[in-house]
Amino acid sequence: MHLYILTRGIKNSVDQFITELQGKYLPYVFYKGKKLMKCQVQVSVRPIQLWEIVFPEEHKDVMLSTILPEAHKGVTQHKKHNKFIWAIRKALGVEKLPDYKSDIQMPITLANTEVVGIGIKKDYYTNIKTGKRLYNPTEKEKKECWEGL
């Protein structure tokens, strides 16, 4: 059986839950040739995770090119998943990934990891003087604001 769940919580607590879950073994019966075999099988825990990664807008290019380098560009390995990626994007209320410069990246390990870009959402800005939130400030307005991560 394949059970699909979502988790939400303090990362350390979620990690502990997953670590304990993948340490569980269950009785398993199978045939090897014509002989009935009994053993213990480890519970397989295969993450399909949704992450929100928050960073200052001015670092958009370096973050996107680090997380979604040219080889990945946020495309799923299975084209049939695109309709689900579209639905998740709409449900989250985020925009399609923009074009970005990929000439600068931070070192990061992506071995054995598929990273699929779903979308992006701009932060609001808060005016220093008035405390008013601005959702699409001009460059001039940004100079009088701080970015609300």
N, C-alpha and C positions, 0 to 999 in steps of 0.2 A: 504494500500500500504506500501511497505517497500522500502525506498530509502537508498542506500549505498553511502557514501561519504568518502573522505580522507580529513584530515585537516593537515595543516602545518603552524606553526607560533610560536610566543612567547607564551609560555604555559599559561601565565596569560590571554592573549587575546583570546586564543582558549577556555580556561575555561569559560570566560565571554560569549562568543558566545554560548557555550553549555548550560550554566545556563539560558540565555535568551530564547533559543530555547525550553528547557524543561518547561519553564514557560508559553508557549503558549497553548491556549485551542481553540478547533474547534467545531462547531456545529456537532452533531451526532444524527442520527435517527436509532432506532432499535425497534423491536417488543418484548414485554414482554407478552407472551401468545398471545392473539389476539389484544392486545391494542398497538397502535403506541406510542412510547415514544420519547420525544425530550430531549436532554441534551447537555452538553458540555463535551468533552473528552480531557484530557491532552495529548499533543504530547509525545509519548514515545521515549526517546533518549537512545539507547542501544549501548554503546561503544564496538567496536571491534578495538582495538588499536595496532599499531605497535610501539614499543619503541626501541631505541638504548640506551643502558646503557653502559657508558664508565667508566673504572676504570683501575688502574695499574695492569699489568699482574701478579705481585707477589701476588695479592689478589684474584686470580681466584677461588680458592676452597671456600673461605668464601662467595664470592659473588654468585657463582652458587648454593651453598647449602642453602643460605638465600633466593634467589629468586625462586629456583627450589628444594625445600626440597625433601626428600626421598618419601614422599607421592605423590608428583607431578612429579618429575623427568622430567618435560618438555614434558609429553605425553598428547595429546589431548583426550578429553573424547569421541570423535567420531572418530573411526578408519578411516572412509571415508575421513576425513580431512587430513590424512597423505600425500596424493598426492599433496595437496595444500601447505602444509608446505614445502614439498620438492621443489616445484616450487618457493616459496618465497625465500627459502634458495639459490637456484640457481640464481634467479634474483638479490639478494643482493650481491652475490659473497662471501658468508660466508661458513665456514666448519660446518659439523655436530658437535653437542656438544660433547666435550671430556668427558672421565671419570673424576670424581673429588671426593675429600674426602668430606664426609658429616658429619664429626664429630664436626665441629664448624660452628655456625651460628650466625648471628645478629638477635635480636628480630625484628619481622615484622608481621603485620597483613595481613593474606591472606584469611580471612573469606569471603565467597561469591564471590571469585575471582578465575577464572581459568587462570593459567599462563602456556603458552606453549612455550617451548624453541625452537627457530627456528635454530639458529646457532651462530657461534662465529668467529671473525676475529682478528688476532693479529695486534698490532700497529706496526708502523715503529719506528725505533730508529734513533736518530740524533747523529753523532759523534761530541763530544765536540770540538775537534781540527779542523776538516776539514769542519764541517757543512753538510757532506754528509749523505743522508738518507740510512739506512740499513733496509731491509725488513725481513730478516731472520738471524739476527746476532747470532754468537756463544756466549756462556756464557762469554768468554774472551772479545769479542768485546763489549758486553753489559756493561762491567765495564768502558768503555770509552765513553759511550753514555747516553743520556737521552731519556726516552720514550715519543714519540709524541702522546699524548692522542688526 
